[in-house]
């Protein structure tokens, strides 16, 4: 996760857990805490990390999460369900909750919820025939496939970016050594 993602997550945790989640008043200490969390969660995309923070806050208990808790929840979500499994979850939610002013119920993965919203949700819930529903299903599966591909690209970029950030100080030292030897 990036520093910006951690800041959003800290705001969420601070509002949910209040005094039980300590954000230091000293800006330097607060920045250090955010940097430590960002370093420990650097291979998790912000969107997935924030979803893990939300999931933790919705049902994990009385104490704020640790980076290990967030990593566990995020890694469980790294493997996305197949398009058929995602459609089954959406159809189940449509049957159980219905349209409800266009709000898509909470799904197991943010990609599923985003695809259901983009389909749009009312086409899934209010289809008048199996023919209409089959078009909504086709559209959902195409959108979901695109979102899954985007998520995979973001995870790859985050992994590459994290490795690059770790290499930069070394490359800088090598560059300085080369320039120093040229003098």
Secondary structure, 3 states (H helix, E strand, C coil): CCHHHHHHHHHHHHHHHHHHCCCCCCHHHHHHHHHHHHHHCCCCCHHHHHHHHHHHHHHCCCCCCCHHHHHHHHHHHHCCCCHHHHHHHHHHHHHHHCCHHHCCCCCCCHHHHHHHHHCCHHHHHCCCCHHHHHHHHHHHHHHHHHHHHHHHHHHHHHHHHHHHHHHHHHHHHHHHHHHHHHC
